Amino acid sequence: MRIRHWQDIASLLLGVWLVVSPFVLGFAGAATWVTIVLGLFVILFAVEGFVIPSYLAEWGELLIGLALLVAPWTVGYESVSATVSSVASGILVILFAAWELMTDRVVARSLASPGRLMT
């Protein structure tokens, strides 16, 4: 297992934060379960980036980041701390994934010559 991008480590740590944040910040209800599940998905995609490096992990992280951004309003978080944590984490997940996509040589070459997108 070779770590290719520091963004994968940052995403992994952010996923761990999402899993433990309901207990650290003390929020409850649906916000707890949504945050834990989305955090586990962030961890899963980060680990997938270590094991099988491909651009798909980053696209998955982008979608999870978007879900973190909209979750407080679609699920109806009651806690301000849950909302702030979800939105801030969502922005960071999106930034890390987009940064990795923009700096990955394989993806950059693929975008320069469509039809050659390889992992």
N, C-alpha and C positions, 0 to 999 in steps of 0.2 A: 504494500500500500504506500503510494508516494503522494504526498500533498503537493499539488501543483499551484494552487492559488491561496493566498492568505484570506481571501473572501470566504472560502469554504470554512475555515476555522472560525472566522467572525460569525458566520451564519450558524454554525454549530453552537457557539456560546450564546448567541441570541435565542436559539431554540431552547436551550437549557433554561435561560432566563424566563422564557414564556411558560415553560412547564412549572417552574417554582414560583413565579410571580403571584399567583393567586394566594399562596400561603404566606409569602413575604409581605404583600400589600394588604392582605386581609379582605379580599372581595369574595363574594359567594354567588350562588345561583348559576344561571346559564353562562355568565361571563367566565366562570371558573372552567367549565367543561369545554367551551369553545376555545379558550386560550390554551388549555392543555393539549387539546387535539391538534390545533394549528401549530403549536410548538413542537409536537411530536413529528408533524409533517416537515417542518423546517429542519429538524434534526435528521430525519430520513433522507431528505434531499441533499443535505450537507454531507452526510456519510456516503451517499451514492456518488457525490462529486469526488470523494477520495477513492472509492473502490472502482467505479466505472466512469472515468472522466468523460463527460459528454455535455453538449449544450442543453440537453433536455432537463437536467437538474436545475439550471438557472431559470428556464422558462417556468418550471414548476414552482420555484421560489417566488418568481414574479406574481404568479396567481395567488399563492399563499399570502404574499405581502398585500395584494389588493383585498383579499378576504379579511386580513387583519385591519385594514383601513376602514372597511365598511361594516364590520361586525358590531361595533358599539351601537350603530343606529338601526341595523337590520334585526339584531337580536334584542336590543334594548337594554344595554348595560345600565345598571343603577348606580354603580360606583364611578366617581370621577377618576380615581386612580386606575381603575380597569380601562377606562376609555383612553386616558393619556398613555398608559403602557401599551395598549393595543395599537394606537395610531403611531406612536413613536417607533415601536417595533416593526410595524408594517412599512413605514418609510425606510427604515434601515435595511430590512430584508430586500426591498425593491432596489435600493441604492447598491447594495452589495452584489445582487444578481446582475443588475444592469452594468455595473463596473466590470464584473468578470466577463460578461458577454462582449463588452467593447474592447477588452484587453486580451482576450483569448485569440491566439494566432490562427487556430483552426477555424473558428467562427468568422474571424475577420476575412480570411481568404475565401471562405464559402460565400460570404456576402458580396465580396468583390466579383466572384464568378458564380452566379446562380446555377444551380444544377449539380454542384459539386459538394454539397453539404454533407460532410462526413463527421463522425464522432472522433 
